[in-house]
């Protein structure tokens, strides 16, 4: 699955966010730095969402399985 990163120049450098992943946003002095920071931010959002999901079903019988969003 690919997502869309949006970057905009600002006085301090660049800001960026991922359209499909609310909360994944970052900034950097350079475009490369903003890209690297955004990747880290996306990973942090996904990890936080996993933890929240685990807590929301704690004590319940659930089934977890891989889910591939790849289109064919």
Secondary structure as GFF3:
##gff-version 3
##sequence-region A 1 72
A	DSSP	beta_strand	5	10	.	.	.	ID=ss1
A	DSSP	beta_strand	13	18	.	.	.	ID=ss2
A	DSSP	beta_strand	25	28	.	.	.	ID=ss3
A	DSSP	alpha_helix	31	56	.	.	.	ID=ss4
###
